[in-house]
Amino acid sequence: MPKIMICGRGGSGKSTLVTLLARALAERGKVLVVDTDESNLGLHKMLGLSTPAMTLMGCLGGKPAVREKLLASLQKKGDENTGFFADGLSLASLPPECTGGEWPLRFLRIGKIERSMEGCACPMGAVARSFLKQLRVGQDEWVLVDTEAGVEHFGRGVVEGVDLVVMVVDPSHEAVLLAERARALTAGVGKEFVAVLNKVDAETESFLRRELSAKGIPVRGAFGFAPEITKANLVGNPLPAGNYREQVKELLASLSF
């Protein structure tokens, strides 16, 4: 399962889980972290990586060029299959100006809202969907997709380009409801879906496991509230991973990695 999408409600810990998984997998091979959130700006700092010189949208000519190509494709073929990327797209062929960091861990941003009144983020969703569907991942290579809060990426079809969806569930009723919805949306495209609990203690972990099990949602791991991660996020430092190495290894093992 080389392409994994991490989703969840706002503040659940999606980017934290992406960062912990990325560091662990980078010890085994190459990892590309793909930021599909058009709003958040600090994922590269959590990873301890440099910001790419350009977004992937920028490498394609910017939003106006992407929008024009989308409209032309819709008028001609009635869909968004635009062919943004050539066949044979791989980690090795990524434009260097669109990625930050160095192998074994690199970082790519799909696009960001840059100006007031520039329009919606739908073109970014189309680029993310096309990129992930076209990207070929080899042995000992992984792609981790950090998404915006909620389920809009399912509606945009980004989920079509991944192999596994991991839902981060924090201690809230809304998170349980969202997990149930995301599971149904994932099933609609025939992908595997699992949950990881975050910010839980023994009582809330037990409760959430029961709630999710009753809805047919498998739980593959659980993380407690981590003040040191909260502090790192507050000041913009890379996340400390040392205390969670074993938990992350157990999670990866449960995902058959």
Backbone torsions as a table, in degrees:
resi	resn	phi	psi	omega
1	MET	NA	74.2	-171.5
2	PRO	-74.8	-19.6	-179.1
3	LYS	-116.1	117.7	-171.5
4	ILE	-124.9	127.3	177.4
5	MET	-101.8	127.9	178.3
6	ILE	-104.2	124.7	-178.8
7	CYS	-134.1	174.7	-178.5
8	GLY	157.0	176.2	179.7
9	ARG	-79.1	169.0	-178.6
10	GLY	-61.1	130.6	178.2
11	GLY	80.8	6.6	-177.9
12	SER	-73.8	-26.2	-178.7
13	GLY	116.6	24.8	-179.9
14	LYS	-58.4	-52.9	-177.1
15	SER	-66.3	-32.7	175.8
16	THR	-62.9	-46.9	179.4
17	LEU	-65.0	-41.1	176.7
18	VAL	-56.5	-45.2	-178.3
19	THR	-63.8	-46.0	-179.5
20	LEU	-64.4	-42.5	178.5
21	LEU	-66.2	-41.5	-178.0
22	ALA	-61.1	-43.9	-179.5
23	ARG	-65.5	-40.7	-179.6
24	ALA	-67.0	-43.9	-178.5
25	LEU	-70.8	-28.0	178.8
26	ALA	-66.9	-16.4	174.5
27	GLU	-77.5	-11.3	-177.3
28	ARG	-111.3	-19.2	-176.0
29	GLY	178.5	-152.0	-178.5
30	LYS	-94.7	138.4	179.4
31	VAL	-130.0	128.6	171.1
32	LEU	-110.8	121.9	174.0
33	VAL	-95.3	124.0	-178.6
34	VAL	-110.0	119.0	179.5
35	ASP	-94.3	107.6	179.3
36	THR	-100.1	3.6	179.6
37	ASP	-81.6	118.6	-176.3
38	GLU	-77.9	-3.2	-176.0
39	SER	-111.1	-56.3	-173.5
40	ASN	-61.9	146.8	-171.5
41	LEU	-122.2	-8.9	-167.4
42	GLY	-106.2	10.8	-176.2
43	LEU	-61.3	-37.8	-179.1
44	HIS	-61.9	-33.3	178.4
45	LYS	-70.0	-37.8	176.6
46	MET	-61.1	-37.3	179.6
47	LEU	-79.7	-17.5	-175.6
48	GLY	75.7	32.5	-177.2
49	LEU	-117.3	163.5	176.0
50	SER	-77.8	157.1	176.2
51	THR	-77.5	132.9	175.6
52	PRO	-58.6	148.8	179.5
53	ALA	-63.5	-32.3	-178.6
54	MET	-139.5	154.1	168.3
55	THR	-78.7	165.1	176.4
56	LEU	-63.3	-37.3	175.2
57	MET	-58.4	-41.5	178.0
58	GLY	-63.2	-38.7	178.7
59	CYS	-64.9	-22.9	179.3
60	LEU	-93.0	7.0	178.0
61	GLY	106.3	-0.1	179.8
62	GLY	91.8	172.5	-175.6
63	LYS	-59.7	-42.7	179.5
64	PRO	-58.1	-42.7	-179.9
65	ALA	-66.7	-40.7	178.8
66	VAL	-66.2	-43.9	179.7
67	ARG	-61.3	-41.5	179.7
68	GLU	-62.4	-41.8	179.8
69	LYS	-68.2	-37.2	177.3
70	LEU	-63.5	-46.1	-179.8
71	LEU	-63.1	-40.3	178.8
72	ALA	-63.7	-40.2	179.4
73	SER	-67.1	-41.3	178.9
74	LEU	-64.1	-39.6	-179.7
75	GLN	-70.8	-34.6	-176.1
76	LYS	-85.2	-44.7	-172.9
77	LYS	-115.7	-11.7	179.6
78	GLY	78.8	14.0	176.9
79	ASP	-146.9	-179.2	-176.5
80	GLU	-100.0	18.1	-179.9
81	ASN	-77.4	83.9	-168.8
82	THR	-90.5	-16.5	-175.3
83	GLY	67.7	42.7	177.6
84	PHE	-57.7	-33.4	-170.6
85	PHE	-122.2	142.4	179.9
86	ALA	-73.6	157.6	174.1
87	ASP	-60.7	150.0	179.4
88	GLY	86.7	13.8	177.0
89	LEU	-62.7	127.8	-177.1
90	SER	-144.2	173.7	177.0
91	LEU	-60.4	-35.5	-177.9
92	ALA	-70.7	-23.1	-175.4
93	SER	-98.9	6.4	-179.0
94	LEU	-66.4	136.9	177.3
95	PRO	-60.8	126.6	-176.0
96	PRO	-61.2	-29.3	-179.5
97	GLU	-71.1	-13.2	-179.3
98	CYS	-98.6	-0.5	-178.6
99	THR	-126.6	146.1	175.1
100	GLY	-111.1	157.0	-179.1
101	GLY	86.7	-173.4	178.5
102	GLU	-133.8	151.3	175.2
103	TRP	-60.4	139.3	22.9
104	PRO	-90.4	6.1	-178.6
105	LEU	-135.0	118.5	178.2
106	ARG	-129.0	164.7	-170.0
107	PHE	-135.5	134.5	-178.9
108	LEU	-133.7	136.1	175.2
109	ARG	-106.3	131.0	177.2
110	ILE	-68.9	-51.2	-179.4
111	GLY	178.1	161.0	-179.6
112	LYS	-134.8	150.6	170.6
113	ILE	-70.5	118.7	-173.1
114	GLU	-105.8	-26.9	-173.3
115	ARG	-139.6	148.3	172.2
116	SER	-61.9	142.7	175.7
117	MET	68.7	16.1	-178.7
118	GLU	-77.6	-11.2	179.7
119	GLY	108.8	179.7	-174.0
120	CYS	-77.5	175.6	-177.6
121	ALA	-94.0	10.2	-177.4
122	CYS	-57.1	-40.9	177.2
123	PRO	-59.0	-34.0	177.9
124	MET	-66.2	-38.7	176.1
125	GLY	-62.3	-40.1	178.7
126	ALA	-65.3	-40.1	177.8
127	VAL	-65.1	-44.6	179.5
128	ALA	-60.8	-44.7	179.7
129	ARG	-60.8	-49.0	-179.0
130	SER	-63.9	-43.7	-178.7
131	PHE	-60.8	-48.4	-177.0
132	LEU	-68.9	-34.6	178.3
133	LYS	-69.3	-36.0	-177.4
134	GLN	-82.2	-27.3	-173.0
135	LEU	-67.2	126.0	177.1
136	ARG	-100.5	130.0	-175.8
137	VAL	-115.2	129.7	-175.8
138	GLY	-94.1	-170.1	178.3
139	GLN	-62.3	136.1	179.8
140	ASP	59.0	36.6	173.4
141	GLU	-129.4	141.7	-179.5
142	TRP	-138.3	149.6	173.7
143	VAL	-122.9	123.6	177.9
144	LEU	-110.5	123.4	-174.3
145	VAL	-107.1	114.7	176.7
146	ASP	-93.0	124.1	-173.1
147	THR	-108.3	167.9	172.2
148	GLU	-73.2	164.1	-178.4
149	ALA	-64.0	145.7	175.0
150	GLY	93.1	-147.4	-172.5
151	VAL	-128.8	14.5	-176.8
152	GLU	-61.7	-31.9	179.4
153	HIS	-63.6	-25.2	173.6
154	PHE	-68.3	-44.8	178.7
155	GLY	-63.2	-32.0	179.3
156	ARG	-79.2	-8.8	178.2
157	GLY	84.3	9.4	179.4
158	VAL	-59.4	-32.7	-178.0
159	VAL	-61.0	-23.6	-179.9
160	GLU	-60.8	-27.2	-174.7
161	GLY	-92.2	7.2	-178.3
162	VAL	-118.7	167.6	-179.4
163	ASP	-101.3	-27.8	-174.0
164	LEU	-144.6	140.2	174.4
165	VAL	-112.3	125.2	176.9
166	VAL	-112.4	119.4	-178.9
167	MET	-98.8	124.1	175.4
168	VAL	-87.3	122.4	-176.5
169	VAL	-116.5	116.4	176.1
170	ASP	-98.1	169.6	-174.1
171	PRO	-72.3	83.0	176.7
172	SER	-157.3	149.8	177.8
173	HIS	-65.0	-37.0	178.9
174	GLU	-59.9	-38.8	179.6
175	ALA	-64.5	-37.6	178.0
176	VAL	-66.5	-45.1	178.2
177	LEU	-61.6	-41.5	-179.6
178	LEU	-66.5	-38.0	177.7
179	ALA	-62.3	-40.7	178.6
180	GLU	-63.4	-43.0	178.3
181	ARG	-65.4	-44.8	-179.1
182	ALA	-63.9	-36.9	177.4
183	ARG	-61.5	-44.3	179.5
184	ALA	-64.2	-40.8	179.1
185	LEU	-66.3	-37.9	177.8
186	THR	-66.0	-42.6	178.7
187	ALA	-60.7	-30.9	-179.0
188	GLY	-64.2	-20.7	177.3
189	VAL	-114.2	11.4	173.0
190	GLY	71.7	29.7	179.0
191	LYS	-103.9	160.2	178.3
192	GLU	-81.1	144.7	-176.1
193	PHE	-134.5	130.7	175.6
194	VAL	-139.1	164.9	178.7
195	ALA	-118.4	150.1	171.0
196	VAL	-127.9	128.2	-180.0
197	LEU	-84.7	145.9	179.6
198	ASN	-139.9	149.3	178.9
199	LYS	62.1	37.0	-176.9
200	VAL	-106.7	154.4	165.4
201	ASP	-109.6	-175.0	-175.2
202	ALA	-59.6	-40.9	-177.3
203	GLU	-69.0	-48.3	-178.0
204	THR	-70.5	-31.9	176.2
205	GLU	-62.4	-47.2	179.8
206	SER	-60.5	-43.9	-179.7
207	PHE	-62.8	-47.5	-177.9
208	LEU	-66.2	-37.3	177.3
209	ARG	-61.5	-41.5	178.6
210	ARG	-64.8	-46.2	-178.2
211	GLU	-61.5	-45.7	-177.4
212	LEU	-71.9	-38.3	177.1
213	SER	-60.1	-39.9	179.3
214	ALA	-63.9	-22.7	179.4
215	LYS	-98.8	6.9	178.5
216	GLY	75.7	25.0	-178.3
217	ILE	-105.7	115.6	179.7
218	PRO	-74.1	136.4	176.9
219	VAL	-102.2	123.5	-174.8
220	ARG	-104.6	-7.1	-179.9
221	GLY	-175.7	167.5	-179.7
222	ALA	-149.9	138.0	178.6
223	PHE	-126.6	139.6	177.5
224	GLY	-82.8	173.5	175.7
225	PHE	-66.8	134.0	-173.7
226	ALA	-123.5	99.3	-179.6
227	PRO	-58.6	-33.9	-178.0
228	GLU	-68.3	-32.4	175.7
229	ILE	-72.0	-40.5	176.4
230	THR	-58.8	-42.4	-179.9
231	LYS	-66.5	-42.6	178.8
232	ALA	-61.1	-41.5	177.9
233	ASN	-66.1	-32.9	-179.6
234	LEU	-65.2	-42.9	-174.9
235	VAL	-97.6	-2.7	177.2
236	GLY	80.5	30.7	177.8
237	ASN	-95.6	158.6	172.5
238	PRO	-58.0	147.0	-177.3
239	LEU	-71.7	135.7	173.3
240	PRO	-74.3	126.7	-174.4
241	ALA	-109.7	-10.4	-171.0
242	GLY	-55.6	-41.6	-175.8
243	ASN	-71.8	-9.6	-172.6
244	TYR	-119.1	9.1	-176.2
245	ARG	-58.8	-46.1	-177.3
246	GLU	-67.8	-39.8	177.8
247	GLN	-63.1	-40.4	179.4
248	VAL	-66.8	-40.8	177.1
249	LYS	-61.0	-41.5	178.1
250	GLU	-64.2	-40.1	177.8
251	LEU	-63.1	-45.9	179.3
252	LEU	-61.9	-38.9	177.9
253	ALA	-63.7	-38.4	179.4
254	SER	-68.9	-22.1	176.7
255	LEU	-92.5	7.8	178.4
256	SER	68.0	33.2	174.9
257	PHE	-97.5	NA	NA
